[in-house]
């Protein structure tokens, strides 16, 4: 090779592969066959290729943009997290590109790729209810894209995240219902592979075990996370011969949906059945719903701080920040002794 530096294009041309393949091999991506990777690295050595780290960093640093991907804007939950993110990054001159996946795995993937092409310096992500994008996020991590997950995370990835202890608070919520005298506590769970669904389910089961209440599989149903899915849960629970006396819903939208469905059937909350939610919402507060308040604004701020730390120094350690929450007890779960019959 002449004294001029070899480029990725030269390696691609010499091997008859795409520039993207060479780039992935050099960046250590798992998405590429080991043999191909080996060939690329050998050819790179042969052609004395040296990655232009400075150029790559210059490109990365030029955008002053951060990408945010959330599942929805229907509830107040994610917009409040975004306000927290902006509070931190706008002061430092960063623009925030916001995408919503509409709870779709494929739209989430397109959003993330679009942000990558827009040369964002880092991303804050909360995954869709059916997200199947673990390989995409793994590639970004391999390619040293700063990334922080919030609320809904992917446990298989070694990435920074900001969460609350969902298991602990689901335990406290279930324990509250048990102490109020409820014996047949149903759980309407979210989408089965979501991190929050698993953790809240575990908290519910742990509380039953702690109070020697046998688990009744009939009282557990995976309904999802969107309000319209509550009807399915109520239809099912009300069809049981032995109906529940309380419901712990995966989140406030499902809990609010349950309260509306029960009202349609002429049933009163909590006199006929108690209902509790999670991730407190303004509508839930109006409806006197017992729920777990999460510090959404703080979640956003903390995620932004972690991301900026990574942007400044990619070798900053991976961190899991667990923020505190609060159980707000309201009229939807009055103790049995105080209910009107």
Steps between C-alpha positions, in 0.01 A plus 500: 500500500625852428581738784144644490287356781271206427131567562204278589399525133838355392452199730142450378614516135787256558268244664191561286284578804300807601642797687244433776637145546856632534386769743320245718797262501737779604259620770472147645131449425347160587272531196775379271629146436830431683669381178403817315622704793833317494544559124421870537744546789774311311449717189497815715836398648639416156395841362629675816154642569475723806155617612480876508377532856528878496283530189244265650494696825476830315197370315346379823566825682370722226129430537425629852190283481365230729238246393212387721271206416192433713205262451215753513383855576144399601572503874686769693773254600745527208447872421592574863821296460581700183452830688759374753742411218461841337549678831856359513614496137348824365709703746809349339393590147374157394193454283274202572356296214192323635343192338214284619481136398123477554568171683629349171830308486554574128427873540736506799771346281439758223509783756833382644657460154375844396655653813826317427501638144426847639834470683358540850770489765304262720154353564257457787256215436194341661409192296164416341275236658602241236854624428719244324795731437766354728743441208462858382580639846789254540649626170469863617671412829776316307541806279536714813176694471420647844162359601288504817177304554219628721201328666471216248845350460661196334667298775720304255687817398791643695375859486430781744142528620274706724215311666307465823490175696181371335510174694521676838212739422279227353563308824397805708187552289393135532586504871276807541207306347570198723511721812169656394350152530482398133555130438439444128735752342513484121796626301448638149856485367663680206665354191682190617858583394508861625743558789237689705243221447740236634610710798145600603380141463785386725409761763137385494599131537753579775235687702254210473775261614600728791142491630443128429237566236508223237549616141182456298596484129138582408547845648800586278457622144742667256299779339761753382558864590246707303170612653276332241646163609331533842167380355653159418623469859168598657302274262720211610504574876123555513444167323670309783281299734699638794559863414789705640439749780791724388700570183864606475538637146842525329458876453257790539355481145393137562374587851298798370364279220397243763316762706308619191412141397382412852285814508337392170405174669345686793780400738645745750869555583597417773165380647469208256865469398818696583729621220862619513733629228866586453689805361255757630306704241297824525180316396573233763530770768164648395343153520646448851719211380758347733826494303880510515642842416824492300729807489469547122674839487790360706520191275548731200757718675702203623495332156624821338781531755610139439490553123707819516756317714527233228523758220785668685677171571380182331696295755287635787370197693159354418260605778158392618329780690202391711284794604251492785122491451197549725178310562207742497199337666161635395133395509520232228648256754329576831541233769215247501388630840447851359317406181131582460278202422 
